[in-house]
Amino acid sequence: MITGKNYIGNKLSAKGSVTHKTINPKLNIENPTVFIEATSEEIDEAAQLATEAYKLYRKVSGKQKAAFLNAIADEILALDQELIDAYVTESGLPEGRAMGERGRTIMQLKSFADLVSNEEWKGNTFDAAIPDREPLPKDDLRKTVTPLGPVVVFGASNFPFAFSTAGGDTASALAAGCPVIVKAHEMHAATSELVASAIIKAAEKTGMPNGVFSHLSGRGPIVGSALVNHPKIKAVGFTGSIGAGRAIFNMGASRPEPIPVYAEMGSINPVVISPLAIANRGEAIASTYAGSITLGTGQFCTNPGLLLTVEDENTEAFIQDLAKKTVAIDAQCMLHPNIKAGFDKNEKTVTSQEGVRTVAKISGDLKENYANSIIACVSGDDFLANPKIQQEVFGPFSIVVKTKNEAQLVEVIEALEGQLTGTIIAENEEVSSLTDIVDALANRVGRIIFNGVPTGVEVCPSMHHGGPYPASSDAKFTSVGTHAIYRWVRPISYQSFPEELLPDSLKN
């Protein structure tokens, strides 16, 4: 049941007077539930409770944590149609997308449960004592990892399940042994509260300490800022815009005790398409990328927002075909009026720059909050001369850069900000000539794709979802896949320790 209240551990709380409602973007009306925003007192209570829970939860065995994570998955499934309906009503996304994203969220939880069901993920090391070593004896040394402490997770706007309340950040932090306080995304407050209720039920059923999970509502930066600055919080997970992510990162760094902020932010995900690939299969590439550009109304952090090619006699025909196929796809609803306003503003900023030409744009009257997909193009010279053209347009938008030659194409890649992904579309006989392009992309992105699309992020150990700034705040870590757990732990060594005082995983 949706109450509009906050969860402070397993207790519902509504001490505040500031409220808000979510919006049904398809109907462009407010949803009925009133959500009560967390007060400073409730924020402090949640942080204090998480700190007490951490003392116990950090010592919970891997098998017990696995049972907890699996129970969360079961409780989410038990919410059934009520949860799906809340998702669709608050996001404007179709029921099929809701079902698919719920399945991914369940899989993430179960993946982390499998990971922590034994101790191998910790990478423990043992160096035996050598008391008679000359000229100095060697002590017994053993190293493992220990959880950082209470973690704040910000719900994401574009993935109400998979990157939100029980998404990858929460699942990996709980797997690591860190209590979690979720700051619900204001657009998805009902969806978030329902998922929070499932986590609370799972914690109670599996005997986890009260305070291992809390859930707070709040619009704007007030609640989030208070959480990031709270002295009991030890790390933050965020998925969203560059502006908000950088503000949170700066807060974490400027605290008296700085804390890590793992922010996954903006990306335009360059795609290099060779002239030979266009000549051989341009129509198929155009069809594939029209689908990728408009998938989910372009509201993916891996949306292919930048296509790069070397101009030749086939380039303009390919661009026209891509544009035609893109705008032929029916306009879709965006997540929220604010996101639609941001899309319109950023699209106008990019397309108004000198040398940028709008090739095609869905025209005519659209419903409120529906996006008019756009394909634009620009020369390599104009792109390099104007950094504003690099701006992310979050939605169904992509710009094609026509470079003079491969040297300029590499120069364009090298001029880019950090990105989550880079893609190469080329023929097999070209592989030996792609080294410079691969090297340039490897220096700017966290994942390189060959003859595929960047949309679609597999949840597995080999996935890296991160990249040089501003794609993420720390390119060494991923927010997707089981290696995401390493954001929430730190190494610790034990030297010459009595057996009974060692963590279980380091005992003989």
N, C-alpha and C positions, 0 to 999 in steps of 0.2 A: 504494500500500500504506500502511496506517495503522501507524505505528510507536510513537506516544505520545511522541515526542521533539520538541524544539524545533528550528526552523530559525534558525541564525545565519548570515544570508546563505544560501549554497548548502550549508552544512554542517549535518548533523544533530548535535544536542548533547543530552546527558542527564547533566548533572553533579549534579543535585539528588537529594535523598532524599525530598522531599515529593511525594506522588502523589494522584491522584483518578481516579474513573471517572465517566462520564456515566450518565444514567438513561433507560431506555425508559419514557416516561410512560404509554403504553397498558397495558403489562404491569406497571408499577410495580416494575421490577427494574433492577439495575445492568447496564450493558453490559460486555462482557469486557475491553476494552482499558484498560490502565493508562497514564495520562498523567503525565509527570514535569514538575513545575512548575519554571519557570525560577529560577535562583539569581541573586544580585546580580552575580556574576561574568559570567554569561551576558547579563544585562541590559546591563551596561556594555560587553560585547563587541559586542552588537548595535548599541548607540548609537554606539560608536566607528566600527564598520564603516559604518554609515549616513552618518556625517559624512564619511568618506573617499569614499564613493560619491557624495555630494552634490557634491563638487568637480568630478566628471566629469559626473554626470547632469544637473546644472543647465545644462550647455552642449550636451546632446544635442539634435539638431534635432527640430522638430515631427514631421517625417515618420518619424524613427526611433522617437520615442515612440509614434506612431500604430501603427507595426508591432508594437511591444511590447504595446500594449493589445489589438490584434487577435489577437496570438498567445496572450495570456492567455485570451481568449474561446475560441479553438480548443482550447487545452489543457483547459479546463473541460469542454467538450463531449466531449473524448476520454475523460474519466473515466467517462462514460456511466452505466450502471446502478449501479456501485459507489458513486458519489456520491449518486445518488438514494436508494439503500437506506440510506446513512448518515444522510442528512437525515431520512428517515421514522422511522428507529429512534430518533434522538435528540430529535425534536421532537413526535412524536405527530400530526403533520400528514399529510394524505393525499398519495399519490403525485402526483395531479393538481396540487395546490398546489406541490409540489416542482418539477415540470416547468415550471409557469407562472413561478415565482419565478426559476428558473434562466434562463428565456428573458428575463425582465426584466434580470437581471444581465448577460447577454450583450449585450443592447441598450444598457445603460448604458456598458459598455466600448467598444462600437463608436461610440456617440454622442460620447464624449470623444476617441476616435481621430479621428473626422471633424473635431471642433472644432480640434484642435491640428495637423492636417495642413498648415495654413497659419498665418500669423502674425496674422490679422485679429482674433482674440479678445483679443489684448493691448491693442488700442485705442491703438497707438502714435501719438504726436503729434510734429510737427516745427515748430519756429519758427526761421526762417532769420535769420542775423546781419544786422544793419544797422549796419555800421561807421561810417557817416557821419551817423548819427542825432544830432540836437541836442536837448537840451544834452549827452546822454551816448550813447555808442554802445551798441548792443544785441548781446549775444553770441548765438552759435548754441546753441539748446537743443532737446534731444530727450528724450522721456519714453517709458518702457516699463514693464513689470512684471518682477520677478525673484522666483523661488521662495524661500520662507521658510527651508527647510532640512528636516531630518528630522522626520517627522510620526508621532505615535502614533495609531492607530485602534483603538477598542474595538469588538469584535464585539457585535452586538445580539442579544437573546434572541428577539425576535419575528420576525425576518427572517434566518434563518441564511445566506442567500445575498445578498439585495439590499442589506442594511445591515450586512454583516459583512466577511469576509476580503477578498473582491474586489468589495465593494459600492460604493455611491456615494462614500463618503469616500475609500476607497483609490483608486478609479479616477480621481477628480478630483485627488487629491494627486499621483499618478503622472503624470497629464497635465500638471500644473502644473510638474513638474520636481523634486518632492520625494520622496526615499526614504521608505518607509513601514515602520514596525514595527507589526504587528498583535498586540494582546492578545486571544487567542482567548476567546470566551465559554465559560465552563466547562460550560454545558449542551450545547454543540455542538462539542466539541473534535475529534471524528473528522471531522465535516463540514468544519470549519475547516482541519484539517491537510491533507486531500485538496485543497482549493482552494489552500492555500499551496503544495503541491507543483506544482500547475499554474502558479502565478505564477513559481516558481523555474525551472521548465523553460522557460517563455516568455522569461524574462530571459536565460538561457543561450543559447537559440536565436537571439535577436536582438542578442546582444553587449552587453547592459547590464552596468554595473559590479557586481561582487559587493558585496552589502550594500544594493542598491536596494530589497530587500524582506527582512524577517525576520519570524518568527512565533513567539510565546511563549505558553506555557500558564501558568495560575495561577488558583486560586480566590480569592475575597475581594479585599480591597483591596491586598494586599502587593505583588504584581507590578505592578499598575496604578499604585500610588502611586510606586513606584521609577521607573517610566518617566516619569511626568508630572514628577517632580522632577529628572530627570537633566538636567544642564546642557547636553547636546548636543541635546536635543529642543527644537524651535522652535514646535510647534503640536500641538493635540489635536483629534480628532474623536470624538464620543460620541453614542450614541442609547440612551436608557433612562429610568430613573426620575428624578424630581426630586431625591430624596435623594442618589443617586450622582452625578448630573450636577452638582449644586451643590457637592458635596465636591470633585470634580475641578476645577471652575471656580475654587473658592477656592484649591486647590493651585497652579494655574497663575498666579493673580494674586499669590500670596504668595511666589513664588520671588524670589531676588535679581535675576534677569532675568525679569520677568513674560512669559508667553506667552499667545497667544489660545487659548481653549478653546471650540470650537464644539459646544455641547451641545444636542441636540434632546430635550426632556424631556416633561413631562406636558401633557395637553390633554383637555378633555371636549367640545369641539367643539359649541357651541350651535346648535340648529336652531330657527328661528322658523317656526311653521306658522300661517297666518292662519285665522281662523274660517270665512271664505268658502271657502278651499281644503278645509277639513274638511267643510263642508256639501256641496260639489260632488263631491269625490272622496276622502272620508275613508278608505274601504275600501282603495283603491289605495295611498294614502299609508301606511296601516298595514301593508300587505303588503310594500311596498318597504322600510320602515324596520325591520320585523321581520327581514328578510334582512340589512340593513346592520348592525344591532345585534349579530347573532349571527355575522356573517361572520368566519371565522378564529377562532371562539370569542371574538369581541370583543377579540382581542389585537392590534389595530391602534392606532397613535397617533392615527388619525383616526376612531376609533369614535364614533358619535353618542351621547354619554353624557348629554346634556341637551336636552330638547325644551321649547320655550316657546310658549305660546299664550295668547290672551285668552279667558277662560272665557265660554261661552254655553250654550244648551240642547243643543248637539251634543258638547260637550267630553267629558263622562263616557262617552258611548257610544263615542267614538273611542278613549279611553284603554283601555276594556275590550276593544275589538276589537284594538288594538295588542298588549295583554298576551296575549290569547288566541292570536293569530297567532305571537307570539314564543315562548311556551312550547310551542307545538305543534311547533316545530322540534326535532329530536332533539338531546339533550345531546351535546356534543362534548368531546374530550380537550383539556386545556390543556397548555402546553409543558413544564411541570415541576412537581413537588410544591410547590416554593417559590412559584411563581406562583399555583397553586391556593390555597395558604394565604393569600397576600396578597389574592386576590380575596375569599375568605370573610371575612377580617378587615375589609377596607374596606367591603364590602357591609353587614356588620353595623353598622359605625360610622355609615354614612349612614342606613340604614333605622331605626336606633334613635333618631334625632334627633326632637325634638318636632315634630309636625305631618306627619311623613313616613309615608305609607301604602304598604305593599306590595300592589300590585294583583294580581300573579300571579307565581308562582315554580315552576319545575319541581320537582315533589315526588317522593317515593318514593326507593328505593335506587338510587344511581348508582355506577358503577364508580369506582375510585380515580382521582383527578385529572380527573374529568369535571365540567364546570361546570353548575350549575342556573341557567339564564337567568332574569333578574328584570326586571320593570317596576314602578317605584314612582311616586308622585306627591306633590306638595306645593303649598301655596298660595304665591303670590308674597310675601305678608307673612312667612310662616315662612322661606322661602328667603332673603330679604333680612336677616332677623334672625339667621341662623346660618351663618357662613362654612363650617362643617364639612360642610354639605350640598354644597358645591362640590367636595369631595374626589374625585379621579379613582378610579374603580373599574375596574381594568384587567381586562376580561373582558366577558361578554355581559350588560351592565347598562345601563339608561337610566332617568332620572327625568324625569317631566313636571311642569313648573311651570305652574300655572294662575294667570295674573295677572288683576287686576281690570279693567285697561284698557290701552291701548297705552302710556300714560305710564309705568305701572308695568313693563310689559314692557321698555321702553327703560331704565328704572332698573335692572332686573335685569341687562341686558347691560352697562351701565356699571359695575356692581359686580363683574363677573367678573374673574378673573385673565387674563393673556394667554393666547391660544389659537392653535392652528395654523389652524383653520378656523371659519367661521361660515356657516350656510346659511339661505336664505329660501325657504319653500314658500308660494307665493301665486299668485293668478290674474292674468292679463295686465291686466285692467281695474283692478287695485289698484296697478299700478306707480307711478303718480304720487303715491300716498300713502305710499310706503315710504321716503322720504328720511331721516327721523329714525332709522329702524331701520338703514338702510344706513350712515349716519354713525356710529352707535353701534358697530356691528360693525366697521367699518373701523378704529376706534380700539383694538380689542381683538384682532384676528385678522390672520393673514398671507395668508389666501385666503378669498374670499367666493364661495359657490356659489348659483346661482339655480335652483330646481326640480330639484335633483339630490340626490346623497348625498355625504358627505365622504369615505367610503371609496373608495379608488382614486386613486392619485397619478400623474398623467401625467409621464413623463420628457421634458421639452422646455424650451426657453429661457424660455418664459413662465410656467412653474410656479414658485411660491414656496412652499417647505415650511419654514416658520419662522414666528415671530410674537413678540409681546412676551413678556417673562419671565412665567411660567416655561415657556412653550411652547418657547422656545429662549433661549440665553444671549446671542445677538446677533441682533436682529430684522432687521438689514440684510442678512443672508445666508441663502441657501437651502441645504438639504442634499440636495435632489433637483433634477435638471435640470442642464443644462450650465453655468449660472451658478454652480454650486457650486464651480467651479474658482477663483473669486476669493477664497475663504477662504484659499488657500494661497500667495498672492503679495502683494507689496507694490510700490508705485510707486518708480521710481528715475529721476532725471533726469541727463543727461550734458550738461555745459556746455563749449563750445569744445573738444570732444574730437577728437584725431587720428582719421581715418577707420579706420585699421587696428586701433585699440583699441576701437572701438564694437562692441556686439553686432551680429550679422549683420542682425537685423531693423531696426536703426537706421541702417545704412549707406546712402549715397546710391544 
